[in-house]
């Protein structure tokens, strides 16, 4: 999660917005680059449970940032084989985080989810 999205979700929680209202506001600001609905609701729930920090928990076995050229090309090849692959499947296949895959797909490969 980007720090600005984390701050936005935490802010919405602190001012009493519901998770659904938070989702709508985050999507209004970040549009196609917004976190997925499930991620926003999960973070909202964490803040509801008393969490204060907005940093992702470390994940074992995966480097925090893996946007190397090899991973970009590997993601491109996976999407060429099947353009309907989920971020989670690509992340598992490349052994990198879903957030990194999202950045690779949106920023490096310039792909957008068709609505």
N, C-alpha and C positions, 0 to 999 in steps of 0.2 A: 504494500500500500504506500502511495506517496505520502509524504508528511503533510502536504496541504489537504489531501482528502481525509487523512486522519484527524487533523485539526477541525475540518468542517463537520465530520461526523460527531466528534466529541462536543463541539460547540452546539450542534443541534440537540444532542442529548441533554446538555447542561441547561439549555433554555427551555426544555420541556417539550420538544417536538417528538412525535411518535416515530417509530422506525420507518413507517411508510412515508411520512412527511420528510424525513431525513433522506430517504431514497430519492424522492422527487426533487428535492433541493440539490442534492449532489449531482444527479443526472442533468438538471437544468444548467449547472455551472460547468461540469466536465464533459457533457455530451457523450460522444463515442469513446472517450478515454476514461469514463467513470468505471469504478469497480463494478463487478457483477452484483446483482441483487443479493445473492446469498452472502457475499463478502461484506456488503454494507450491513445487512442484518446481523451477521456474526459479530462485527465490530461494535455495533450498537449494543448487542447483548453483553459483550465484554465490559463496556462502560457501565451498563446497568448493574453488572455484578461487582462493580467497584474498581475496575481497572482504571489507572490514570495515564499510563504511558501509551504512546501511539505507535511504537516500534513493533514490527512483526517479531514473533518469537523465532529464535533460531531453529533451523530445520537440520536435522542430522543428515550427513551424507551429501548435502548439496551446497555448492558454493553460493554466497550471497548474490553474486552478479556474474553471469556467464553469457555475455553478449558477444562472444568471440565470433570471428568470421565463420568458423566451422559450424557453430551452432546456428547462425543465421542461414547458412546454406543448407544445413540439415533440415531446419524448419521449412525452408522453401521447398525442398524435395518432398517432405512429408505432405505438405499442402498440395503439391502438384499431383501426388498419388491419390489424395482424398481431401478435397477442399472443405469437407464437413467435419474434420477432426476437431475435437474440443481442445481447449487450452490445456486441460488436465492430461489428456492423452499425449499431447506433444511434450509437455513437461516431463511426464514419466518416461517417455521414449528417449528424450535427450538428457535426462537426469539434471534438469534445471528447474527453477521455481516457475509457477504459473505466472507470476507477475513479470518475470523476465521474458517468458514466452509472449505475453501480451505486448510488452515493449518491442520485442523483435517483430511480431506480426504487424503491429500498428505503425511503429516508428521506422523500422528498418525495411520491412517488406511493403509498407504502405497499403495494407489490407484493412478493410472495414467490414464489420458485421452487417450483413444485409438485413434490414428490419422488415 
